[in-house]
Amino acid sequence: MISSMLMVGPSANAEVLNFDVNSITNGYGGLQWDNFGVISGTSMPGSGYDTGTVSGTNTAFNMYGEPASFSSATAFTLNDAFFTGAWNNGLQIHVVATGGSNTYTTDFTVDTYGPTNIFFNWANLNSVSFFTSGGVQNSDLDGAGLHFAMDNLRINEVISPVPEPESYALMLAGLGLIGFMARRRENFSF
């Protein structure tokens, strides 16, 4: 019981975008989208669109294999997402995120065989851009290009909740009440 009280933190407006929509329109997930499309993974069996679908039936992708981005005038947190190369194994994805005076970057490599969960945990962002390069076309697939699949994009989850002083006061009051009740029981034992 005590351990569960210690884990209480502030609530967050975390959201997982699974892209199980007909199209990605501006406003989806509270974001503005540029050059992202949505595709049913099963429409291209064996491709990274298919193997990269983590939940539901659809996944997002960078249209035409070109750079893609999302943004918001309101600061947001980019927690993580699942990425898969649609056609290329060893596809490199370069990510640039900006917010205020901060710029974050990372590079990672994905293939067509299954999704890779990439954790960012970048806060106070206003835009995130994705650039692709390289890799070798999977010879078992008919398609080609520098496309990636992205699914279960998680934004706005509190990264490291720090209990507020009120939480500590409430926890201490609860522990005091438990101690008082235990002591009271000892005094009334027969």
HUNORDA-V684884 format. One record per backbone hydrogen bond with DSSP energy under -1.0 kcal/mol. CO is the residue of the C=O (numbers start at 1). NH is the residue of the N-H. If there is no record, write none. Layout:
BEGIN
{{CO NH} {CO NH}}
END
This chain:
BEGIN
{{1 5} {2 6} {5 8} {15 155} {17 153} {19 21} {25 28} {27 30} {28 31} {31 27} {32 71} {34 69} {35 63} {37 61} {39 59} {40 43} {41 44} {44 47} {47 51} {48 52} {50 53} {57 41} {59 39} {60 150} {61 37} {62 65} {63 66} {68 130} {69 34} {70 128} {71 32} {76 125} {77 156} {78 122} {79 120} {79 121} {80 154} {81 118} {82 151} {83 116} {84 149} {86 48} {87 138} {89 136} {91 110} {92 133} {93 108} {94 131} {95 106} {96 129} {97 104} {98 126} {98 127} {99 102} {102 99} {104 97} {106 95} {108 93} {110 91} {111 85} {116 83} {118 81} {122 78} {125 76} {126 72} {127 98} {128 70} {129 96} {130 68} {131 94} {133 92} {136 89} {138 141} {147 86} {149 84} {150 60} {151 82} {153 17} {154 79} {154 80} {155 15} {164 168} {165 169} {166 170} {167 171} {168 172} {169 173} {170 174} {171 175} {172 176} {173 177} {174 178} {175 179} {176 180} {177 181} {178 182} {179 183} {180 184} {181 185} {182 186} {183 187} {184 188} {186 189}}
END
